[in-house]
Amino acid sequence: MAYDFSQVSVLIVEDNQPMVDLLASLLEAYGVSKIYSARDGDEGFEVFKKELPDLILSDWMMKPVDGISFTRRIRNDVSSPNKFVPIILMTGFSEKRRVMQARDAGVTEFLVKPFNARDLYRRIVQIIERPRQFVRSEDFFGPDRRRKRESNYAGPRRREEDDRNQNNSAQQVAEKLK
């Protein structure tokens, strides 16, 4: 399905100008109408507060403030105007520990460089078609880190609401069987 991105605004936080230009060209080709850019996480946070973009594309490796710190600030800073904004983190590092670090910082999607136009488009579509609920705990705020929903999971429940949800589901099944 093709989407109409003409009303979408995107913030690119990237310190490599040729990459900013490439991303802007791709976004324009997708029909994005408003594209903002910043050279690091500090500048990105200021642009984010001023422009309120619908989506953020951020590089990981930037100085003085990298993409992970930038993401944590968006998710946790009291002055953040939209803690739920989708963030796609771009990096040349794809090791499992890096992906987990990004996930644990509150990144919505992870995009490994080099990537092509289809890869970026798929990440944006993933955000639209399969949004993840946000979770808050003592040491985390961001999209639910669990992507797979195992319906046959029989282990212990870890959240108070798990029991409520399980009870509600059982009640709904019982009502259908009446």
C-alpha positions as a Markdown table, in Angstrom:
| # | Residue | x | y | z |
|---|---|---|---|---|
| 1 | Met | 0.0 | 0.0 | 0.0 |
| 2 | Ala | 1.3 | 3.5 | -0.9 |
| 3 | Tyr | 0.9 | 6.1 | 1.8 |
| 4 | Asp | 0.3 | 9.9 | 1.4 |
| 5 | Phe | 3.2 | 11.5 | 3.4 |
| 6 | Ser | 2.4 | 15.0 | 2.1 |
| 7 | Gln | 1.3 | 16.2 | 5.6 |
| 8 | Val | 4.2 | 14.4 | 7.5 |
| 9 | Ser | 7.2 | 16.2 | 9.0 |
| 10 | Val | 10.5 | 14.5 | 9.6 |
| 11 | Leu | 13.5 | 15.6 | 11.6 |
| 12 | Ile | 16.9 | 14.2 | 10.4 |
| 13 | Val | 19.6 | 14.2 | 13.1 |
| 14 | Glu | 22.8 | 13.4 | 11.4 |
| 15 | Asp | 26.3 | 15.0 | 11.4 |
| 16 | Asn | 27.2 | 13.8 | 7.9 |
| 17 | Gln | 25.9 | 16.3 | 5.3 |
| 18 | Pro | 25.9 | 13.9 | 2.3 |
| 19 | Met | 23.8 | 11.5 | 4.4 |
| 20 | Val | 21.4 | 14.3 | 5.3 |
| 21 | Asp | 21.1 | 15.2 | 1.6 |
| 22 | Leu | 20.4 | 11.5 | 0.7 |
| 23 | Leu | 17.8 | 11.1 | 3.4 |
| 24 | Ala | 16.1 | 14.3 | 2.4 |
| 25 | Ser | 16.0 | 13.2 | -1.2 |
| 26 | Leu | 14.4 | 9.9 | -0.2 |
| 27 | Leu | 11.9 | 11.5 | 2.0 |
| 28 | Glu | 11.0 | 14.0 | -0.7 |
| 29 | Ala | 10.5 | 11.0 | -3.1 |
| 30 | Tyr | 8.1 | 9.5 | -0.6 |
| 31 | Gly | 6.2 | 12.8 | -0.6 |
| 32 | Val | 7.3 | 14.1 | 2.8 |
| 33 | Ser | 6.6 | 17.9 | 2.8 |
| 34 | Lys | 8.5 | 19.2 | 5.8 |
| 35 | Ile | 12.0 | 18.1 | 6.5 |
| 36 | Tyr | 14.2 | 19.5 | 9.3 |
| 37 | Ser | 17.8 | 18.7 | 10.1 |
| 38 | Ala | 20.2 | 19.0 | 13.0 |
| 39 | Arg | 23.9 | 18.0 | 13.3 |
| 40 | Asp | 23.8 | 16.3 | 16.8 |
| 41 | Gly | 21.5 | 15.4 | 19.6 |
| 42 | Asp | 21.6 | 18.7 | 21.4 |
| 43 | Glu | 20.7 | 20.7 | 18.3 |
| 44 | Gly | 18.2 | 17.9 | 17.4 |
| 45 | Phe | 16.4 | 18.3 | 20.7 |
| 46 | Glu | 16.0 | 22.0 | 20.2 |
| 47 | Val | 14.6 | 21.6 | 16.6 |
| 48 | Phe | 12.4 | 18.8 | 17.9 |
| 49 | Lys | 10.9 | 21.1 | 20.6 |
| 50 | Lys | 10.4 | 23.9 | 18.1 |
| 51 | Glu | 9.1 | 22.0 | 15.1 |
| 52 | Leu | 7.3 | 19.0 | 16.6 |
| 53 | Pro | 8.1 | 16.5 | 13.8 |
| 54 | Asp | 6.0 | 13.4 | 13.2 |
| 55 | Leu | 9.0 | 11.2 | 12.8 |
| 56 | Ile | 12.7 | 11.4 | 13.7 |
| 57 | Leu | 15.6 | 9.7 | 11.8 |
| 58 | Ser | 18.8 | 9.8 | 13.9 |
| 59 | Asp | 22.3 | 8.6 | 13.4 |
| 60 | Trp | 23.8 | 6.8 | 16.4 |
| 61 | Met | 27.4 | 8.1 | 16.2 |
| 62 | Met | 27.5 | 11.9 | 16.6 |
| 63 | Lys | 29.4 | 14.3 | 18.9 |
| 64 | Pro | 28.9 | 15.8 | 21.3 |
| 65 | Val | 25.5 | 14.1 | 21.8 |
| 66 | Asp | 24.9 | 10.8 | 20.1 |
| 67 | Gly | 21.6 | 9.2 | 18.9 |
| 68 | Ile | 21.1 | 7.0 | 22.0 |
| 69 | Ser | 21.4 | 10.0 | 24.4 |
| 70 | Phe | 19.2 | 12.0 | 22.1 |
| 71 | Thr | 16.5 | 9.2 | 22.2 |
| 72 | Arg | 16.7 | 8.9 | 25.9 |
| 73 | Arg | 16.3 | 12.7 | 26.2 |
| 74 | Ile | 13.2 | 12.6 | 24.0 |
| 75 | Arg | 11.7 | 9.8 | 26.0 |
| 76 | Asn | 12.5 | 11.1 | 29.5 |
| 77 | Asp | 13.2 | 14.8 | 29.6 |
| 78 | Val | 10.4 | 16.8 | 31.3 |
| 79 | Ser | 10.6 | 19.4 | 28.5 |
| 80 | Ser | 10.0 | 16.9 | 25.8 |
| 81 | Pro | 6.8 | 17.9 | 23.9 |
| 82 | Asn | 6.2 | 14.4 | 22.5 |
| 83 | Lys | 7.7 | 11.4 | 24.3 |
| 84 | Phe | 5.9 | 9.0 | 21.9 |
| 85 | Val | 7.4 | 10.3 | 18.6 |
| 86 | Pro | 8.7 | 7.4 | 16.5 |
| 87 | Ile | 12.5 | 7.3 | 16.2 |
| 88 | Ile | 14.4 | 5.4 | 13.6 |
| 89 | Leu | 18.0 | 5.0 | 14.6 |
| 90 | Met | 20.6 | 4.6 | 11.8 |
| 91 | Thr | 24.0 | 3.0 | 12.3 |
| 92 | Gly | 26.7 | 1.0 | 10.6 |
| 93 | Phe | 26.8 | -1.3 | 13.7 |
| 94 | Ser | 24.5 | -4.3 | 13.7 |
| 95 | Glu | 25.7 | -6.5 | 16.5 |
| 96 | Lys | 23.0 | -7.9 | 18.7 |
| 97 | Arg | 24.3 | -5.9 | 21.8 |
| 98 | Arg | 24.0 | -2.6 | 19.8 |
| 99 | Val | 20.4 | -3.5 | 18.6 |
| 100 | Met | 19.5 | -4.3 | 22.2 |
| 101 | Gln | 21.1 | -1.1 | 23.5 |
| 102 | Ala | 19.1 | 1.0 | 21.0 |
| 103 | Arg | 15.9 | -0.9 | 21.9 |
| 104 | Asp | 16.5 | -0.3 | 25.6 |
| 105 | Ala | 17.0 | 3.4 | 25.0 |
| 106 | Gly | 13.5 | 3.7 | 23.5 |
| 107 | Val | 14.3 | 3.5 | 19.7 |
| 108 | Thr | 11.2 | 2.6 | 17.7 |
| 109 | Glu | 13.0 | 1.1 | 14.7 |
| 110 | Phe | 16.7 | 0.2 | 13.9 |
| 111 | Leu | 18.1 | 0.8 | 10.4 |
| 112 | Val | 21.6 | -0.6 | 9.5 |
| 113 | Lys | 23.8 | 1.4 | 7.1 |
| 114 | Pro | 24.3 | 1.0 | 4.3 |
| 115 | Phe | 20.6 | 0.8 | 3.4 |
| 116 | Asn | 18.5 | 1.4 | 0.3 |
| 117 | Ala | 15.3 | 3.4 | -0.3 |
| 118 | Arg | 13.1 | 0.3 | 0.3 |
| 119 | Asp | 14.7 | -0.4 | 3.7 |
| 120 | Leu | 13.9 | 3.1 | 4.9 |
| 121 | Tyr | 10.4 | 2.9 | 3.5 |
| 122 | Arg | 9.8 | -0.4 | 5.2 |
| 123 | Arg | 10.8 | 1.0 | 8.6 |
| 124 | Ile | 8.4 | 3.9 | 8.2 |
| 125 | Val | 5.6 | 1.5 | 7.1 |
| 126 | Gln | 6.4 | -0.8 | 10.1 |
| 127 | Ile | 5.7 | 2.2 | 12.4 |
| 128 | Ile | 2.4 | 2.9 | 10.7 |
| 129 | Glu | 1.1 | -0.7 | 10.3 |
| 130 | Arg | 2.5 | -2.3 | 13.4 |
| 131 | Pro | 2.7 | 0.4 | 16.1 |
| 132 | Arg | 3.9 | -0.8 | 19.5 |
| 133 | Gln | 2.4 | 0.4 | 22.7 |
| 134 | Phe | 4.6 | 2.3 | 25.1 |
| 135 | Val | 5.8 | 0.9 | 28.3 |
| 136 | Arg | 6.9 | 2.7 | 31.5 |
| 137 | Ser | 8.9 | 1.0 | 34.2 |
| 138 | Glu | 11.4 | 2.2 | 36.8 |
| 139 | Asp | 14.3 | 2.2 | 34.3 |
| 140 | Phe | 12.6 | 2.3 | 30.8 |
| 141 | Phe | 10.1 | 4.4 | 28.8 |
| 142 | Gly | 9.6 | 3.6 | 25.2 |
| 143 | Pro | 8.0 | 1.3 | 22.7 |
| 144 | Asp | 7.3 | -2.2 | 24.0 |
| 145 | Arg | 10.5 | -4.1 | 23.5 |
| 146 | Arg | 8.7 | -7.4 | 22.8 |
| 147 | Arg | 7.9 | -7.8 | 19.1 |
| 148 | Lys | 6.8 | -11.4 | 19.2 |
| 149 | Arg | 3.5 | -12.3 | 20.7 |
| 150 | Glu | 3.6 | -15.8 | 21.9 |
| 151 | Ser | 0.1 | -17.1 | 22.4 |
| 152 | Asn | 1.3 | -20.4 | 23.8 |
| 153 | Tyr | 3.5 | -18.8 | 26.5 |
| 154 | Ala | 2.9 | -20.7 | 29.8 |
| 155 | Gly | 5.5 | -19.1 | 32.0 |
| 156 | Pro | 5.0 | -16.7 | 34.9 |
| 157 | Arg | 3.2 | -13.4 | 34.5 |
| 158 | Arg | 5.5 | -10.5 | 35.3 |
| 159 | Arg | 3.0 | -7.6 | 35.4 |
| 160 | Glu | 0.0 | -7.0 | 37.5 |
| 161 | Glu | -2.1 | -6.2 | 34.5 |
| 162 | Asp | -1.2 | -9.6 | 32.9 |
| 163 | Asp | -3.5 | -11.3 | 35.3 |
| 164 | Arg | -6.3 | -8.8 | 34.7 |
| 165 | Asn | -5.9 | -9.2 | 30.9 |
| 166 | Gln | -5.9 | -13.0 | 31.2 |
| 167 | Asn | -9.0 | -12.9 | 33.4 |
| 168 | Asn | -10.8 | -10.5 | 30.9 |
| 169 | Ser | -9.9 | -12.9 | 28.0 |
| 170 | Ala | -11.2 | -15.9 | 29.9 |
| 171 | Gln | -14.4 | -14.0 | 30.7 |
| 172 | Gln | -14.9 | -13.1 | 27.0 |
| 173 | Val | -14.4 | -16.7 | 26.0 |
| 174 | Ala | -16.8 | -17.9 | 28.6 |
| 175 | Glu | -19.4 | -15.4 | 27.4 |
| 176 | Lys | -19.0 | -16.7 | 23.8 |
| 177 | Leu | -19.5 | -20.3 | 24.9 |
| 178 | Lys | -22.8 | -19.5 | 26.8 |
